[in-house]
Each structure stands twice: as structure tokens, then as C-alpha cells.
């Protein structure tokens, strides 16, 4: 058995190379080995640490994982990679999310550590987060508000851009899937020298409307209804159609991103970024238009390797409006959410005691104007916070990380104090982690000031300025073993095993209760509800054989107790499993292959709902052919065994049966 | 000349034979069958059930009307109704093509869109999808999905009624 190197310099170099290299330009074998050796993560501690040293279990999705899943955006990717996580739909086909019993608004999504504005159903617009130029994604389950503030109640998902190290790169790619006749076209360009690094990417997607198959046609239902009306014998089962959805709306997206880094000196680095996103969704009576604008400037000053200061400003705006088919803009559904964030982060190495201190502060201005407010009104508030983290390596084996954070919200005058204590003990055989963290979610401006006749149906939803923040307490214990097997024949290779048990105590959940009559209409009022407890176990197992085979298994079990509420849009499942069996091999200088047989299996809904499928399993086969220099052909068969939901309810998997996709990606710089 | 005379006589004979046959047939049958659109046209009173997100939002007795548009198509008038404080005025779905089958006369239309002015004078767009009508004798069954104005979710509607 080989002991891994622990030198931080080596870790950083290896990780830097791993995350800055496009996965397709070197042999798949080397990618895999690099990724599995010493990846560095930042989300769990706000500073770079080797994955195996992270104070909290961190799920890492590498660039190779992203490539092999052939995912277009974060929703596609997480659906395939994460057990215990499901995306669904809400009323107007806004996307909803459930992760280990937490709704989407309890999961904080970050892009390079920055928040995003806007919401669709319960979180940001997931289609803004396309995966072009993404280096890796880090997922920390459980509360993380002591580092990230509001919304980090049930977990943090941090999408981290890659930085190339080649002098220049250029890529063009295109992919077609017969599911909704979906097209995805992308292009990226980068250049790099000692002073400058630039990453530019563009992506465009289109998908047609998809009519979801039903057990019985509308004509069969009408004829059965006719029999019933005539008093003739009829089949009741034909009339009982519980589908919530009959058609998925088509949409188009455009996404362009630029990230420019200027290494002004050995001490000073400036990073500027900008992004524009546009999505249109064709609905029956009108079209929805969504815009996202994002920009930021960040400066990093390093006095030495041990002391750094980071200052940044970020702007993000998300707006939406309805348009008539003739292109006329309607103003009855205008929505604008705008955020300005000023951020400061200081970190210093306290070498004398082998510790690391981080001090940070943010000022966030949040502005919201929406058709859901009283006509003509808008609201805004400031969020001010300060936090500190002390990361102490007590011995070579024992690491303690303590964090504390204070947040203040001007609109609600609410305060939140959150803490975390993580202990990592590295036994030669195994790494043990014990973690306590608290989390909160401040009431949003919408939840405080909403005054909305839902869909003109005469049912009002009323905000509540007196709402308190949601609170969570997360306890988890984990063991992890990473090692290598040698001289054992077929099993030779590397393996990893992680087992984590957790308990989340979630209180003061913000939901709605009966609000009585308002303006003569029935109403729902935002309110803090009693909490729930979520118990669970996450297990993951990975093995990478020397012969080119690899296996990843991720299992999740969870149970909710207390004041459990099941919405049509969230149907948490107690058990779920994802897996991927991979094989990569370079046959010659001109041809290599990456193959993956992956799948996901979800158990029955915890709600006990019986009118829908009691679980499902979906398999996917992916083949990537790396040809000559920089030419890559991707082919995939999704839902190999042609699973079709019995009825399409809000939490059904988005499939109408087996689908195929084919894509071409060309690295122009490699060819030239 | 003889040939022309012979042909004329043959034409006359043929005409007489078919004419007699035709007259004989008319004598033995009822009136010619009316076009399908005319057969089903009329007003039907019965039960309308509207579901939103799988829940029954409205269960009322109302009247649907069908008017002949062409021999093979009908215009359906969906009656106005109220749901909560929202009032949706009556609106048409035009030219539903009909087919006569063994069991019933059925009509199907994938989608129909239009605009209607509501009680507040505002113009609202609507789209009706997956429209199916089935007639048998004096009974009708109707199913469709209605998207109205900015309402985010469709109203899944069924109607069964008998001719007034």
C-alpha cells in the first residue's frame, strides 16, 4: 500500500493541473488518476484544502464527470450524479428541487462563490448555470451558514470555473438529442500568458415542446365519459387520470460568459467577469422571457503565501416579462431582482500554532420589483454580515475548524448568529469527521411583502413582514477510507469509501397557512411553521482498477419526522442510488474511448402517495470517442430500458422513454 | 343513322332503368341522413367539472352549445364560469372536425387559441388544448385543457350533458 503525499505544494500543483486541463485533451486514464489523487476543494472551509482534508464531507463532481454525463446545465448533472436529489415541476413548469428533505430555497447555489439573483419556483433559474467552462462542482450537504449566510440551511452547491494553462484554446461543439429535438451549440476561447488569462464561452440551446404520453387518449376518456353519462357500463380506471402535466414547454437559451484575470504582480491579481443569459419559453397564451445579467470585479492581494486579502464587488440581475405571440410586451408579469454585493475576505496563516484564520464581511443590497407586490411598489433591503473561521491543526492527525457569523437584515430587522465546529481526525486506517453547523434562511422580500391574486383566481397570497428566519442545526459523523490495492490481481487499483450519518433539525420553516378573507377573497399567509427532523445516511464507494475500469456507487437514505408537509411539488424519497461503471482506454495515438454505464434509482415517495409510480430506475450508456487530435464524438442512449411513468405528476422523471443523443466537439487549437 | 338511333334508345332505356330504381329506392328509405354537424348541433345541459393541479376547483351544472360550421365541423361555445373571484366569460372553440364512428360521432382538435374580453373590459388570451367531443344520440361528453390569461396552470375540464 502506498501512502499519499501530503505536501500542500504538491497537492496544489496537481490540483491546479487537473482542474485547468480540458478533460479531452489528454488520455482518459490520466485524467481519472489525476482527479482521484489529490483534488483540492474550497467550499467546506472557504480556503483551498485537499479533498481528503476537508473539514466536512464534500462531494466533488469533476470536469471529467461533467463530460461523461453529457449534461447541459446543473439540473441535468445533479439529477444524474446525486442520490437524494430530485428536480420537479411546479404550477407553471417552474423548476422545484428537493435535496435530502430540504426544498430548493434551503440549498444555496454559488458560482465561483458568488450568489445569483432571481427565482423561478424556489431557487435561482437553474438553466443559467450551464456547464461550459466549469472546472468542478463542490457539494456540501448540511448547514453552512456560518460561512455562507442565508439560504445555506440544507446545503451549498458551488460551481467553480476552470482556468486554462495553455497559451490558447478554442473549442466548438454541437449536440443533438431526440428528446424534444434538443440542440445544444457551444463555443469557447481562452488565452493565457504570464499576465493575462481570459475565458470566453457561448452556449445556445433549443428544445421543442414535448407531449407527454398518457395511459389513455383524450378520445378514450371522452368515450368512457359518454358511457357513464348514458348509464352504460364503463371503466372507472380510464377516467382516473392523475397526471399533472401533459406537455413540457419548449424553450431556447443563450448564455455568454467572459472571465478575465490580470496578474498585475506577484502580489496582486484582478479578476473581472461578465455574463449575459437569455431564456424564452413558449407558452400557450404568451411567451416568457428571462434575462440574467451578471458582472463582478475581484482583487486579490497576497503579502506573502501566508497572508491574503480579497476584495470584490458583484452585481447580478434577473428579470422576466411576458410577451404576446406578436412580440408585444405585456407588463402584467414584470419581475426584476437585483443584487449588489461588496465582499472582503482576509486570511492569514498563524504558523506559530499551525493554524489558519479567516475574517470576512459582506454587504448585500437586494432589490425586488414584482407583479406579485401591490401594483407599482418595489422593496429593497440590506444584509450586513461578518464572520470568522479558525482552522487549527492541533497535531498532524487532528484538525479543528470553528466558524462563527453574524448577519443583520434591514427590512425585517432580523439577526442571525450561526456557528460551526468541525473535527477531523486522521487515523492511519481511516479519517473520522464530526461536525456541528447551524444554518438559517432569512425571509425573502417576496415572502414579506407579497400581495398577489394567484393567477387571477381570486386566491390571494399575502406576505408577512414579521416572519422570522428559518433555522437549522446539522449534526453529522463520517468515516472515510481511501487507499490502494496492490498485488491482488483483478482488484489492483484505488478505492475510496465514505459513510456519513446526519441529523438536521429544521425549525421555523416558512410556508403558508390559511390567511382568512382578504379583499373578499380567500388567502394564504406566509408563516413560520414548526420544524421537522431529517435523519439520514449517505454512503459512497469508488474503485478505480488499474486496467481502466472504474465504479462509483452513491447511496442515500433519509427519514423525515415532526411537522412533515408534502407538497405536490416535493415528494422526497427515503432511498436512492446512483452508479457509474466506467471504462477508458487509449487504443492508439489516434483513438481513445471513454465509456460509462450509469444509472439512478429512486424508491417510493415518503408521503405514501400511491397514485403514482412507487419508484423508478433509469439507465444511461455514454460513449466518448477521442479521435486524432482534439476531435471528440459523444454518443449516449438515455433511459435504456424505456421506463415511462405511469402518470406524469410534478415529481416524475423527465422522460418519455428511450432517447439518444450524439455530439461533436472539436478542439481547434489541437488541430492547428 | 341507325346507329345513332340505337344509341339514343339505349341512353333513354338506361335513364329509365336507373330512374325507376332511384325512385324505388326513395320510396323505401327515410329522409337522407343529415350532415354530422347538423345531427349534433344544439344546446346540451349537464355537469362540468374543472380540475386544477389534480384538484376539483369547480363542479357545476351548465350548458354547452354546438353550432354547425360546415357539414363536417362544429363550433363549440364554452359557457362562462366563475372560479373564486375570477370570472371567465363565454368563449368559442371553432371548427372542430367531426367523424362518424360505429359507437359515436367524435370530434378532435389539438389546439385552438383566441382572445376574449372579460367583465373588467380586459382582453384575455386563451388556448384550449386536446379538445375531444363525443356525441351519441342526445348525449355529449367533452374534455379539454384550458389555459386562460396569465393563469400558470391549465384547467382540465370535462363536461357531460344531454340535449335540451
Interface residues (C-beta under 8 A of the other chain):
Chain A: X91 X92 X218 X219 X221 X222 X223 X225 X226 X228 X229 X230 X242 X244 X246 X247 X283 X284 X285 X286 X322 X324 X332 X333 X453 X455 X456 X457 X458 X459 X520 X521 X522 X568 X649
Chain B: X46 X52 X53 X54 X83 X84 X85 X86 X103 X104 X106 X108 X111 X113 X125 X126 X127 X129 X130 X131 X132 X133 X134 X135 X136 X137 X139 X140 X141 X142 X143 X144 X145 X147 X148 X149 X150 X151 X152 X153 X154 X158 X160 X161 X162
